[in-house]
Amino acid sequence: MQLLAHLDQSFGRGVLDKPMFPTVVEGEPPVKVEEPSPLLLDLSAGKYDVLFKDAPDRPSDLYRAAQIKPVIPSVQLQSSTPFQPIKPILPKYPPIAKVAHVEGAVTFKIAVDADGGVRDVTFDSGSPLLRSAVKEAASAWRFTDEASNQQVQATVDFALNCPKKSK
């Protein structure tokens, strides 16, 4: 109760209705913090850990973990032969693939129509969880006139960019 009274005094009433410290969330702008308050410095130093000795996680550990910036997955066009698309639209990383930690290359063929648009997309390899995103993006690609009625082989690479755990 002493901690809650201290928080109410420092931050105002309703302290439990708002986050105790800024966190980094993918897709949201980062919260700018000029200088950590004395309370956050105490929290980080473990001053309040003793109040939660039966909790599965210490408040200081939770605070430090919330300050780690999440990695941003990447999607890149690795190759497109014999023709490059004009301003290729890259696929969005499917959320289900992120959660399942699916990454890797998706290799596919594109049949280009007479107007430089995509007539058909067929897959050679790659996770089924990534293919629909590739097909949706590649279907919007446009090619130059010299690619008309030709076939293009392309590879798109998906990477979660997570650090590897050392053994």
Residue, then its C-alpha position, 0 to 999 in steps of 0.5 A: m500500500q505504501l508503494l501505491a500511495h507513493l505512486d499516487q503522490s508522484f503521478g496523481r490519482g488513477v496511477l493503476d489505470k495507466p502504464m507505470f513506465p513507457t514501453v516500446v510497441e511495434g507499429e507505435p511511435p516511441v514514447k520520448v522520456e527526457e530523464p527517468s523519474p527518481l521512481l523509475l530509477d528506484l524501480s530499475a535498481g530493484k528497490y521495490d523487488v522486495l515488495f513482490k518477492d512471491a511474484p513470478d517476475r521482479p518489477s525491476d526485470l519487467y521494467r528493463a525488459a520493457q525498454i528493449k526495442p523489438v526487432i523489426p522483421s524484413v522482407q526483401l526482393q532477392s532476385s528477379t530474372p531476367f526482368q526486374p519489376i518497375k517499383p516492386i511492391l513488397p509483401k507484408y509479413p503475415p502476422i501468423a508467420k511472425v507468431a509461428h517464427v516462419e522465415g525464409a525465401v519464397t521462390f516463384k514464377i510470374a507470367v507477364d501479360a502483353d501489357g506488362g502486368v502479372r497474369d499468373v503466379t506459381f510457386d517453386s518453394g517457400s512456406p505456405l504461410l508466406r505464399s499468399a502475401v507474396k502472391e497478393a503483392a506480386s500480382a500488383w507488379r508491373f514490368t517493362d514492355e520487353a518483359s511482355n509475354q515472358q516468364v520471370q523467376a523471382t525470390v522474396d526473402f522474409a527474415l524475423n531478424c531475431p538474435k540467435k540464442s547462444k547455447 
